Amino acid sequence: MNRYEGRRVLITGGGSGIGRATVHRILAEGGLVHAVDVSEAGLKVTADRAAAEGHQDRLTAAVLDISDENAVKEGVAAATLALGGLDVLVNAAGILRSAHTHQTTLDLWNQVIGVNLTGTFLMIRESLPALLAGDRPAVVNFSSTSASFAHPYMSAYAASKGGIQSMTHALAAEYSKQGLRFTCVAPGSIESGMTTGNGPGLPEDTDWSLFTKLAPALGQGFAGPETVAGVVAMLGSEDGAFITGTEIRIDGGTHY
Ligand SMILES: NC(=O)c1ccc[n+]([C@@H]2O[C@H](COP(=O)([O-])OP(=O)(O)OC[C@H]3O[C@@H](n4cnc5c(N)ncnc54)[C@H](O)[C@@H]3O)[C@@H](O)[C@H]2O)c1
């Protein structure tokens, strides 16, 4: 499949997990990709794999903190220059922090909302002029199953992901007449840096009985990040041409 031949794609969170899998999937489909992440080391691993697969000519990368307004302004301008325009924005960067809500500091709350929700907003706002001038443009945002199904100890994260889902619907209404599509993926139970131990995990005294649904119905456990990357690639391509203002849950049936 070469759905991305000639398409210019900016991907956040390209230094790990689902963002990285999306970089490789879109490169494999012929796309021109600019990957950003706060992790320089993560981007290096992504670039090394792209080179090993012979795709180094179509990948550029840069360190960017999506929660920093000025950095996003500069980073999106640099990305648009490197790509020669912009057709697709994939907002995969995110953080998960878990804690009892009565022990959640305002700093922790602001950090999660600042990266996940405000960072996604900043990336979209700064990319809009280039996207509106792009070819069949699309934005794919990252919600989570926690936006619609209760995940205890993650109120800040769930709120940030619910906000991204709501924002996606509002943006679709605002820009559909100009041909710009906005969709969300809502992953769950996916192996990635986030689920295998980056950042603080669940509280030590976690009450597991509060988690009503834990295991995917499909397969033997968590799935690889490429299971989400394929859906992201579909949403950003012409196969998703009649999809906007909605989300697709990708959790192996954990929450059906
Ligand atoms: N893994 C899952 O089961 C799951 C479930 C629901 C939603 N998600 C979402 O999928 C997306 C990808 O996460 P993942 O699971 O691949 O985890 P991950 O930790 O492997 O990848 C997240 C990436 O985002 C980057 N990042 C963090 N803060 C950043 C910032 N301020 N600026 C730029 N980059 C930053 C990290 O460095 C990392 O490379 C996230 O939005 C996450 O919330 C994942």
The ligand as an SDF file (V2000), in Angstrom:
LIG
                    3D

 44 48  0  0  0  0  0  0  0  0999 V2000
   -0.5180    2.5080   25.4340 N   0  0  0  0  0  0  0  0  0  0  0  0
   -1.8320    2.5580   25.6650 C   0  0  0  0  0  0  0  0  0  0  0  0
   -2.4540    1.5480   26.0440 O   0  0  0  0  0  0  0  0  0  0  0  0
   -2.5810    3.8410   25.4470 C   0  0  0  0  0  0  0  0  0  0  0  0
   -3.9290    3.8770   25.8140 C   0  0  0  0  0  0  0  0  0  0  0  0
   -4.6360    5.0430   25.5940 C   0  0  0  0  0  0  0  0  0  0  0  0
   -4.0500    6.1450   25.0150 C   0  0  0  0  0  0  0  0  0  0  0  0
   -2.7350    6.0930   24.6880 N   0  0  0  0  0  0  0  0  0  0  0  0
   -2.1500    7.2950   24.1030 C   0  0  0  0  0  0  0  0  0  0  0  0
   -1.2970    6.9660   23.0250 O   0  0  0  0  0  0  0  0  0  0  0  0
   -0.3640    8.0340   22.8460 C   0  0  0  0  0  0  0  0  0  0  0  0
    1.0200    7.4450   22.6620 C   0  0  0  0  0  0  0  0  0  0  0  0
    1.4470    6.9040   23.9070 O   0  0  0  0  0  0  0  0  0  0  0  0
    2.2180    5.5170   24.0240 P   0  0  0  0  0  0  0  0  0  0  0  0
    1.2660    4.5570   24.6460 O   0  0  0  0  0  0  0  0  0  0  0  0
    2.8610    5.1650   22.7410 O   0  0  0  0  0  0  0  0  0  0  0  0
    3.2750    5.8770   25.1890 O   0  0  0  0  0  0  0  0  0  0  0  0
    4.8230    6.2200   25.0870 P   0  0  0  0  0  0  0  0  0  0  0  0
    5.1780    6.6840   26.4510 O   0  0  0  0  0  0  0  0  0  0  0  0
    5.5540    5.0440   24.5450 O   0  0  0  0  0  0  0  0  0  0  0  0
    4.9270    7.4080   24.0270 O   0  0  0  0  0  0  0  0  0  0  0  0
    4.5930    8.7390   24.3610 C   0  0  0  0  0  0  0  0  0  0  0  0
    5.6410    9.6520   23.7240 C   0  0  0  0  0  0  0  0  0  0  0  0
    5.2570   11.0140   23.9710 O   0  0  0  0  0  0  0  0  0  0  0  0
    6.4360   11.7320   24.2620 C   0  0  0  0  0  0  0  0  0  0  0  0
    6.1260   12.9340   25.0410 N   0  0  0  0  0  0  0  0  0  0  0  0
    5.7720   13.0170   26.3340 C   0  0  0  0  0  0  0  0  0  0  0  0
    5.6300   14.3030   26.6970 N   0  0  0  0  0  0  0  0  0  0  0  0
    5.9300   15.0550   25.6010 C   0  0  0  0  0  0  0  0  0  0  0  0
    5.9750   16.4420   25.3570 C   0  0  0  0  0  0  0  0  0  0  0  0
    5.7070   17.3320   26.3260 N   0  0  0  0  0  0  0  0  0  0  0  0
    6.3120   16.8590   24.1120 N   0  0  0  0  0  0  0  0  0  0  0  0
    6.6070   15.9840   23.1300 C   0  0  0  0  0  0  0  0  0  0  0  0
    6.5940   14.6440   23.3140 N   0  0  0  0  0  0  0  0  0  0  0  0
    6.2590   14.1900   24.5400 C   0  0  0  0  0  0  0  0  0  0  0  0
    7.2800   10.7580   25.0720 C   0  0  0  0  0  0  0  0  0  0  0  0
    8.6420   11.1490   25.1370 O   0  0  0  0  0  0  0  0  0  0  0  0
    7.0480    9.4690   24.3160 C   0  0  0  0  0  0  0  0  0  0  0  0
    7.9990    9.3120   23.2880 O   0  0  0  0  0  0  0  0  0  0  0  0
   -0.5030    8.9350   24.0820 C   0  0  0  0  0  0  0  0  0  0  0  0
   -1.2500   10.0840   23.7550 O   0  0  0  0  0  0  0  0  0  0  0  0
   -1.2680    8.0740   25.0500 C   0  0  0  0  0  0  0  0  0  0  0  0
   -1.9930    8.8360   26.0020 O   0  0  0  0  0  0  0  0  0  0  0  0
   -1.9880    4.9730   24.8870 C   0  0  0  0  0  0  0  0  0  0  0  0
  1  2  1  0
  2  3  2  0
  2  4  1  0
  4  5  1  0
  4 44  2  0
  5  6  2  0
  6  7  1  0
  7  8  2  0
  8  9  1  0
  8 44  1  0
  9 10  1  0
  9 42  1  0
 10 11  1  0
 11 12  1  0
 11 40  1  0
 12 13  1  0
 13 14  1  0
 14 15  2  0
 14 16  1  0
 14 17  1  0
 17 18  1  0
 18 19  2  0
 18 20  1  0
 18 21  1  0
 21 22  1  0
 22 23  1  0
 23 24  1  0
 23 38  1  0
 24 25  1  0
 25 26  1  0
 25 36  1  0
 26 27  1  0
 26 35  1  0
 27 28  2  0
 28 29  1  0
 29 30  1  0
 29 35  2  0
 30 31  1  0
 30 32  2  0
 32 33  1  0
 33 34  2  0
 34 35  1  0
 36 37  1  0
 36 38  1  0
 38 39  1  0
 40 41  1  0
 40 42  1  0
 42 43  1  0
M  CHG  2   8   1  16  -1
M  END
$$$$
